[in-house]
Amino acid sequence: MVVKFKVNTKLGYQVSNIIIKDEEGNIIEYRKVSDNEYEFTMPATNVMINPTFEKKEVIDLITNPETALKISIFLIAIISLGTGIYVYQKKESKKI
C-alpha cells in the first residue's frame, strides 16, 4: 500500500532529509510528490518518519544607495519642469 504524507515547515525553513525506518530498523525509500508531499510503500510493520530541517538561504536584493538619490532628483526635476511648462502655457493662453 502506498502511503502519502506531508511535512509542514516553519517559515524560513525547508526539509533537508527524511528518514523512514520500520520496526526492524530497515530504511524505507520514499519519493517526493510535490513541494511538501511525499510517498512510500508501507511495509508490514509500523514505521517512524523522521524529517530534518535546515534554514532556507535567503538572497536579499542588493540596492545601490547612490541610485535612489539620483532617481529622486531626476523625478523632482521632471515634475518641476512639467509644472513650469503648464503654468507658462496657462499664463500665455490668458494673454490672447
N, C-alpha and C positions, 0 to 999 in steps of 0.2 A: 504494500500500500504506500502510495506517495503522500508525504505529509508536507504541507506548506506552512511556513511561519514567517512572521515579520519581526524585524529588530528595529525598535524605535530609538533614535539617538537624541541627545540633548543638542540644542542649538550650538553650533561651533565644533561639533564632534562628528566623526564618521566611524564606521565599522572597519577595523583593520584586519580582523581574523575571526573565524568562528570555528570552535572545536566541538564536534558532536561525538560523544562516546556512548557505547552501550554498557550494560551492567558488567560485562566481561572485560571492559577496557578497550574494546576494539574501536578504532576511529571510523566513523561513518562519513562517507563522501557526501557532499552537498553541492547544490548548483544555485547560482544567483539567478532569480527570475526577473526581478525588476530592481528599482533603486534601493528598496529596503525589504524586499521579499525574497525568500529562499525556499528550497525544497530538497527533500532527501527521501530515500526509500526506508521505511520503518522496518527495523529488524524484529525478531520475535521477542526481544527483551525491551525493558524500559531504556530510555536514553536521557542523557544530560547534555543540554545545549549551553555552551559557554562562549559568548561573544566577547571580544576585546575591542576597545575603542581607542582612537587616537584623535588628537586635536587637529581640526582642519587647518591647512595652511591658507591663510587669507592674504591675498595680494592687494594692498592698497594702491589706488591710483596715485601716482606722483604728480603733483601740480607744481608748476613753476611760479613761485611767489611774485616774480617780477612781471609776469604776463598780466595778472589781474589788474595792476595799476595802469598799465599801458592801454588795456582794453577799456577800462573805466574812463580814462582821459579821452580816448578816441570817441566813445559813445557820448560823452558830455559835449565834446566839440561838435559832433554831428547834430545833436539836438539843439545846441545853441545856434548853429548856422541855420538850421531849418526854421527855428523860431524867428531869427533875424530876417530871413528872406520873407517869411509870412507877414511879419509886421511891416516891412518895407513895401510889399505889394499892397497891403491894405491901405497904407498911407498914400501910395501913388494912385490907387483907384479912387480915393476920395477927392483928389485934385481935379480929376476930369469931369 
